[in-house]
């Protein structure tokens, strides 16, 4: 799993290039975890959240996500701490 922050307004080239893939991950999650039928999850349901890199709440959330990602990678995939840094 790779998490990236990309500009959605106006849509950046990274946003455009990854929207379909992001939607497929979302759709699969909805179907497997929530047992949604294949036609229920729509691309319009993919939530885009505006953020500011200076926002303390965003920074805190990002740091928590990075910590959880590292714990997951080390527990499930047996990665070393150096393989789970922010740049990974």
Backbone as ProteinMPNN parsed JSONL, in Angstrom:
{"seq_chain_A": "XXXXXXXXXXXXXXXXXXXXXXXXXXXXXXXXXXXXXXXXXXXXXXXXXXXXXXXXXXXXXXXXXXXXXXXXXXXXXXXXXXXXXXXX", "coords_chain_A": {"N_chain_A": [[0.847, -1.174, 0.0], [0.606, 2.113, -0.915], [0.623, 5.376, 0.105], [-0.208, 8.557, -0.944], [-0.145, 12.1, -0.968], [-1.94, 14.089, -3.025], [-2.67, 16.781, -5.267], [-5.982, 17.706, -5.747], [-7.544, 19.734, -6.673], [-6.849, 22.423, -8.541], [-7.056, 19.405, -10.506], [-4.151, 17.499, -10.259], [-1.533, 16.023, -12.295], [-0.736, 13.643, -11.102], [-2.97, 13.054, -9.544], [-4.933, 12.63, -11.527], [-3.766, 10.453, -12.801], [-3.918, 8.446, -10.897], [-6.52, 8.173, -9.998], [-8.417, 6.215, -10.946], [-7.222, 3.831, -10.053], [-7.217, 4.297, -7.293], [-9.955, 4.38, -6.877], [-10.6, 1.698, -7.497], [-9.368, 0.35, -5.358], [-10.85, 1.401, -3.225], [-13.424, 0.453, -3.977], [-13.065, -2.331, -3.884], [-12.509, -2.635, -1.148], [-14.987, -1.791, -0.041], [-16.633, -3.822, -1.022], [-15.51, -6.2, 0.054], [-15.159, -5.753, 2.865], [-17.536, -4.428, 3.7], [-19.439, -5.818, 2.373], [-20.737, -4.826, 0.116], [-22.624, -4.831, -2.952], [-21.206, -5.285, -6.269], [-22.023, -3.158, -7.94], [-22.643, -1.052, -6.277], [-20.581, 0.632, -4.919], [-19.418, 3.726, -6.027], [-17.455, 5.849, -8.178], [-17.846, 8.447, -7.467], [-18.126, 8.346, -4.769], [-15.673, 8.255, -3.667], [-13.819, 9.91, -1.402], [-12.506, 13.131, -1.247], [-10.296, 15.054, 0.499], [-9.597, 18.285, 1.393], [-6.448, 19.536, 2.372], [-4.029, 21.189, 4.434], [-0.611, 21.54, 4.612], [0.416, 22.886, 6.705], [-1.39, 22.69, 8.694], [-1.965, 21.774, 11.973], [-3.616, 19.633, 12.742], [-3.714, 18.027, 10.442], [-0.998, 17.318, 10.256], [-0.695, 15.844, 12.633], [-2.491, 13.721, 12.132], [-1.288, 12.623, 9.843], [1.162, 11.779, 10.92], [0.265, 9.849, 12.757], [-0.832, 8.006, 10.967], [1.483, 7.233, 9.587], [2.865, 5.969, 11.648], [1.145, 3.813, 12.253], [1.245, 2.497, 9.784], [3.957, 1.717, 9.755], [4.019, -0.039, 11.969], [2.273, -2.035, 11.034], [3.659, -2.94, 8.72], [5.988, -3.976, 9.911], [4.948, -5.977, 11.61], [3.359, -7.658, 9.943], [4.714, -7.976, 7.476], [7.281, -8.261, 8.253], [9.17, -6.244, 7.968], [12.024, -4.151, 8.538], [12.553, -1.462, 10.935], [13.877, 0.64, 9.582], [13.04, 0.27, 7.001], [10.53, 1.233, 7.006], [10.226, 3.955, 7.109], [9.195, 7.456, 6.708], [9.781, 8.087, 4.056], [9.511, 5.743, 2.764]], "CA_chain_A": [[0.0, 0.0, 0.0], [1.357, 3.352, -0.988], [-0.248, 6.52, 0.339], [0.37, 9.81, -1.432], [-0.996, 13.276, -0.948], [-1.901, 14.694, -4.354], [-3.588, 17.904, -5.426], [-7.188, 17.327, -6.477], [-8.206, 20.912, -7.21], [-7.199, 21.729, -9.768], [-6.482, 18.053, -10.527], [-2.761, 17.345, -10.698], [-1.321, 14.862, -13.159], [-0.716, 12.464, -10.229], [-4.353, 12.765, -9.186], [-5.576, 12.048, -12.705], [-3.149, 9.159, -13.114], [-4.181, 7.44, -9.86], [-7.916, 8.164, -9.57], [-9.054, 4.918, -11.218], [-6.632, 2.839, -9.151], [-7.746, 4.606, -5.96], [-11.352, 3.946, -6.885], [-10.642, 0.237, -7.447], [-9.045, -0.043, -3.978], [-12.044, 1.743, -2.447], [-14.504, -0.455, -4.362], [-12.744, -3.658, -3.336], [-12.688, -2.525, 0.309], [-16.421, -1.759, 0.235], [-17.206, -5.129, -1.324], [-14.993, -7.236, 0.954], [-15.397, -5.437, 4.283], [-18.931, -4.052, 3.957], [-20.302, -6.717, 1.59], [-21.499, -4.092, -0.894], [-22.63, -5.453, -4.274], [-20.242, -4.623, -7.158], [-22.523, -1.936, -8.574], [-22.948, -0.006, -5.292], [-19.541, 1.658, -4.753], [-19.205, 4.519, -7.231], [-16.281, 6.715, -8.143], [-18.249, 9.688, -6.792], [-18.063, 8.138, -3.326], [-14.288, 8.4, -3.221], [-13.778, 11.198, -0.714], [-11.307, 13.949, -1.377], [-10.269, 15.95, 1.644], [-8.575, 19.321, 1.266], [-5.56, 19.629, 3.53], [-2.929, 22.145, 4.426], [0.548, 20.931, 5.265], [0.706, 23.656, 7.915], [-2.461, 22.416, 9.644], [-1.507, 20.828, 13.014], [-4.457, 18.436, 12.734], [-3.237, 17.19, 9.339], [0.322, 16.79, 10.633], [-0.924, 14.807, 13.634], [-3.11, 12.584, 11.45], [-0.277, 12.02, 8.979], [2.127, 11.081, 11.777], [-0.403, 8.651, 13.27], [-0.93, 7.068, 9.847], [2.824, 6.711, 9.332], [3.176, 5.052, 12.748], [0.355, 2.595, 12.039], [1.809, 1.828, 8.612], [5.209, 1.076, 10.164], [3.688, -1.182, 12.824], [1.713, -3.059, 10.159], [4.723, -3.497, 7.878], [6.893, -4.776, 10.738], [4.241, -7.148, 12.145], [2.844, -8.545, 8.904], [5.695, -8.232, 6.42], [8.592, -8.428, 8.903], [10.092, -5.192, 7.559], [12.795, -3.523, 9.601], [12.129, -0.071, 11.138], [14.45, 1.531, 8.553], [12.28, 0.073, 5.766], [9.19, 1.768, 7.236], [10.293, 5.392, 7.344], [8.269, 8.301, 5.959], [10.109, 8.071, 2.638], [9.165, 4.43, 2.22]], "C_chain_A": [[0.885, 1.226, 0.0], [0.368, 4.496, -0.849], [0.478, 7.771, -0.117], [-0.643, 10.922, -1.24], [-0.834, 13.937, -2.303], [-2.94, 15.809, -4.435], [-4.778, 17.46, -6.276], [-7.908, 18.525, -7.09], [-7.213, 22.061, -7.339], [-6.483, 20.379, -9.825], [-5.05, 18.032, -11.07], [-2.646, 16.133, -11.613], [-1.282, 13.576, -12.327], [-2.136, 12.061, -9.836], [-5.058, 12.061, -10.349], [-5.057, 10.64, -12.983], [-3.536, 8.068, -12.113], [-5.642, 7.338, -9.442], [-8.577, 6.805, -9.792], [-8.524, 3.828, -10.284], [-7.135, 3.046, -7.72], [-9.193, 4.142, -5.84], [-11.449, 2.421, -6.778], [-10.317, -0.284, -6.048], [-10.261, 0.211, -3.087], [-13.174, 0.751, -2.716], [-14.284, -1.854, -3.765], [-12.949, -3.685, -1.821], [-14.178, -2.58, 0.654], [-17.066, -3.128, 0.01], [-16.772, -6.192, -0.317], [-15.381, -6.965, 2.406], [-16.873, -5.194, 4.571], [-19.952, -4.873, 3.165], [-21.216, -5.968, 0.616], [-21.516, -4.879, -2.197], [-21.719, -4.659, -5.216], [-20.72, -3.308, -7.766], [-22.782, -0.799, -7.588], [-21.836, 1.035, -5.135], [-19.318, 2.404, -6.073], [-17.989, 5.409, -7.065], [-16.599, 8.033, -7.445], [-18.193, 9.567, -5.275], [-16.635, 8.233, -2.784], [-14.157, 9.806, -2.661], [-12.429, 11.878, -0.903], [-11.344, 14.988, -0.277], [-9.199, 17.009, 1.433], [-7.746, 19.397, 2.542], [-4.545, 20.744, 3.331], [-1.774, 21.506, 5.183], [0.953, 21.686, 6.519], [-0.319, 23.387, 9.019], [-1.987, 21.395, 10.679], [-2.325, 19.538, 13.047], [-4.042, 17.478, 11.608], [-1.913, 16.534, 9.699], [0.171, 15.655, 11.633], [-1.505, 13.548, 12.996], [-2.102, 11.856, 10.568], [0.724, 11.216, 9.808], [1.528, 9.8, 12.355], [-0.505, 7.588, 12.178], [0.42, 6.43, 9.552], [3.225, 5.697, 10.405], [2.425, 3.74, 12.584], [0.884, 1.793, 10.858], [3.077, 1.067, 8.995], [4.932, -0.161, 11.017], [3.139, -2.341, 11.984], [2.813, -3.736, 9.347], [5.666, -4.394, 8.69], [6.22, -6.052, 11.232], [3.869, -8.143, 11.05], [3.923, -8.944, 7.904], [7.122, -8.377, 6.938], [9.633, -7.434, 8.386], [10.853, -4.675, 8.765], [12.302, -2.089, 9.776], [12.668, 0.869, 10.05], [13.711, 1.386, 7.214], [10.879, 0.692, 5.857], [9.177, 3.265, 7.491], [9.317, 6.154, 6.462], [8.536, 8.256, 4.456], [9.778, 6.738, 1.977], [7.694, 4.416, 1.907]], "O_chain_A": [[1.797, 1.355, 0.816], [-0.608, 4.578, -1.595], [1.622, 8.02, 0.265], [-1.851, 10.705, -1.338], [0.275, 14.304, -2.692], [-3.961, 15.773, -3.748], [-4.614, 16.916, -7.368], [-8.786, 18.353, -7.935], [-6.782, 22.615, -6.327], [-5.407, 20.231, -9.245], [-4.78, 18.484, -12.183], [-3.563, 15.315, -11.689], [-1.743, 12.531, -12.787], [-2.465, 10.875, -9.798], [-5.698, 11.026, -10.165], [-5.82, 9.749, -13.356], [-3.487, 6.884, -12.448], [-5.979, 6.497, -8.609], [-9.241, 6.298, -8.888], [-9.29, 3.002, -9.787], [-7.441, 2.081, -7.02], [-9.595, 3.581, -4.821], [-12.294, 1.909, -6.044], [-10.923, -1.255, -5.596], [-10.655, -0.646, -2.296], [-13.809, 0.264, -1.78], [-15.202, -2.465, -3.218], [-13.499, -4.645, -1.28], [-14.583, -3.331, 1.541], [-17.943, -3.538, 0.771], [-17.593, -7.001, 0.117], [-15.876, -7.857, 3.095], [-17.405, -5.69, 5.564], [-21.159, -4.656, 3.269], [-22.326, -6.414, 0.326], [-20.527, -5.533, -2.527], [-21.484, -3.474, -4.981], [-19.906, -2.437, -8.074], [-23.109, 0.311, -8.009], [-22.123, 2.229, -5.212], [-19.061, 1.787, -7.107], [-17.551, 5.685, -5.948], [-15.703, 8.668, -6.889], [-18.213, 10.577, -4.571], [-16.43, 8.285, -1.572], [-14.366, 10.784, -3.379], [-11.37, 11.273, -0.739], [-12.323, 15.721, -0.142], [-8.019, 16.679, 1.308], [-8.279, 19.33, 3.649], [-4.257, 21.169, 2.212], [-1.962, 20.988, 6.284], [1.748, 21.184, 7.314], [-0.128, 23.814, 10.158], [-1.642, 20.271, 10.317], [-1.79, 18.471, 13.346], [-4.022, 16.262, 11.8], [-1.724, 15.338, 9.476], [0.826, 14.621, 11.506], [-1.06, 12.438, 13.287], [-2.062, 10.626, 10.544], [1.09, 10.1, 9.436], [2.209, 8.778, 12.433], [-0.288, 6.405, 12.439], [0.5, 5.228, 9.297], [3.853, 4.683, 10.1], [3.005, 2.668, 12.758], [0.965, 0.566, 10.916], [3.253, -0.088, 8.607], [5.541, -1.21, 10.81], [3.505, -3.496, 12.203], [2.888, -4.964, 9.295], [6.091, -5.446, 8.211], [6.855, -7.105, 11.269], [4.049, -9.348, 11.223], [4.03, -10.112, 7.531], [8.055, -8.59, 6.163], [10.827, -7.732, 8.364], [10.367, -4.757, 9.892], [11.688, -1.541, 8.86], [11.973, 1.801, 9.645], [13.759, 2.294, 6.384], [10.131, 0.672, 4.88], [8.206, 3.788, 8.037], [8.687, 5.576, 5.576], [7.602, 8.377, 3.663], [9.772, 6.636, 0.75], [7.173, 3.406, 1.435]]}, "name": "protein", "num_of_chains": 1, "seq": "XXXXXXXXXXXXXXXXXXXXXXXXXXXXXXXXXXXXXXXXXXXXXXXXXXXXXXXXXXXXXXXXXXXXXXXXXXXXXXXXXXXXXXXX"}
